[in-house]
Amino acid sequence: MAEKKKKPYEIGELDQYLLGQGNHYEVYKKLGAHLVQNGRRKGAYFAVWAPHAKSVSVVGEFNDWDTEANPMTREEPLGIHTCFVPGAKKLDMYKYCIETYSGEQIFKADPYANYAELRPGTASRITDIENLKWTDADWMEKRKTWDHHHEPMSVYEVHIGSWMRHPGRDDEGFYTYREFARAITKYVKKMGYTHVELMGIAEHPFDGSWGYQVTGYYAPTSRYGTPEDFAWMINYLHKNKIGVILDWVPAHFPKDAHGLADFDGTPTYEYADPRLGEHPDWGTKVFDFGKNEVRNFLISNALFWVEKFHVDGLRVDAVASMLYLDYGRKDGEWVANKYGENKNLEAIDFFKHLNSVVLGRNPGALMIAEESTAWPKVTGDVEDDGLGFSLKWNMGWMHDFTEYMKLDPYFRKDNHHLMTFAMSYAYSENYILVLSHDEVVHLKCSMINKMPGLGFDKYANLKAAYAFMMGHAGKKLLFMGQEFAQLREWSEERELDWFLLGEPEHVQMQTWVKDLLHMYKRHKALYEMDQSWEGFEWINADDAYRSIYSFMRHSKDSKRNLLFVCNFTPMEREDYRVGVPRKKQYKLILNSDDEKYGGTGETRPKTYKAEAKECDGRPYSFAYKLPPYGVAVFEF
């Protein structure tokens, strides 16, 4: 008997074949819940992958949660279960009732749902994202030719729920996606960032996970509104020329009963062997990268955010935990690969496939690795056995930088190398320098409270630190609140301490960061040769005794180059001589001693003419009065 002809929205043989191969890149259009018209009847078509379920039914508001009202049909060979429910409508809540082979009934949220009940509820909601309204065509067209290698990129990392809140409300006072879009756009434009990176967007049950333990990979969290609201936010940011990066978590997922763990009563999305399939440190499950359907789930999800919601990049969380089989595990708690090594060959292959597809289909988009080890070629070409990421978080630089900045200035001369070492490997990968949320939680202190000393010394140290970061090779990322010297550590339970901007030292810090960011965007020398040795040159990397660093940043055409001089001690240098390559005028364009930054306001010449006096191995030099913790940036 011939198979009944499938309707366009139904799962067909080709869908099964592509998913089985791991190449169904838009599988989210078929799996999940979709509003359809079946003949004269309107309703929803449901499809869920549950290969080891004895039976599956869909339960929800449309059938009073009756487990027998809407049984699903098993489609072979993959074990996808489908059914059409007439009368099911937008915003109806639903779950899948899965009968396991042990006779148990378990109730699961839809892995492919696009919207979810507001926590603590755990049901999925039917919605329709086929007709999202976009007016960002100009941005999307320009994105195709945008090249991160030669463009400025300064990222403001933000957690929507705790950036700013409505005070005095009975609920948490969260901004909606739309309210947040308007407020963050105004702030980001004023400050001069190019991108925002949003933490915790995919649906997650527990606020304290910050969004890193996901149950709804295809659903923007309902904490801040609907999928339409989320799309409106992206559109609004794009219209204002602000890029959007999302945190994305393919490494692991939580054990919540309604989530992916043991989805059909067996390890469906995770490795079956707990030595592979569980993270002992985090109490979470690890995706089984050996299963094509699981890899497809994640690759399709990455494309979903980039293509369906116009997101400009994904920052991939916890990459190291995926690459190493022994990550966070003791001897006897992990299984070696077929070569007896600790590399997860399936995860390596997954990354190559993921990055090739996402970046191949979406020129100008970004895939960013949070990878904390010296794994080679993270941003190398897949053809050259690299992982194919666009950028890698520079965790080595972050560690050395924060360790140096925490030191009493007296001891910095013995640790001078901590600030220079990163330049020895700066071009081995495409790096982004990060001072992220991870550095200002769990008793690590806020950025200002990492600084030694009291009062003026703390703020002056941090200003010098931020200037050094801005001058260093690599893209930039700073977590919210650190730009105005938030005193307390970050907590997801409250908004930032915006009231601090009633105090002059916090306004001065914010002004300093704002001026650094605008200087960064204005000067090609700071970004257009970020991946080339020709873009950065030390003047003096060895002035350890005085803890002073001087270096140049070059543009391609050698016009409007910049010279940075950074003093990391409280000692004034009355006549600090700086070696320079050419006999010309050096124009002072940024001076940390200005009154608006909390300095003395002492007037200094605007230009300095180089003399034929050798210094720092250069034929010319000029002298500059360098204040305590002083930073001076010159254009030449």
PyMOL commands that set and color helices and strands:
alter all, ss='L'
color gray80, all
select helices_A, chain A and resi 13-21+27-29+61-63+137-143+148-150+160-163+177-191+207-209+222-224+227-239+274-277+292-308+319-323+345-361+382-384+395-406+409-415+417-424+437-440+447-450+456-471+482-484+498-502+504-522+524-526+533-535+595-597
alter helices_A, ss='H'
color red, helices_A
select strands_A, chain A and resi 32-38+41-49+55-60+73-75+80-86+93-99+105-108+124-125+154-158+195-198+202-203+216-220+243-248+252-253+278-279+284-286+313-316+366-369+391-393+431-435+475-479+536-540+548-553+562-567+573-580+585-591+607-609+620-626+631-635
alter strands_A, ss='S'
color yellow, strands_A
deselect
rebuild
show_as cartoon
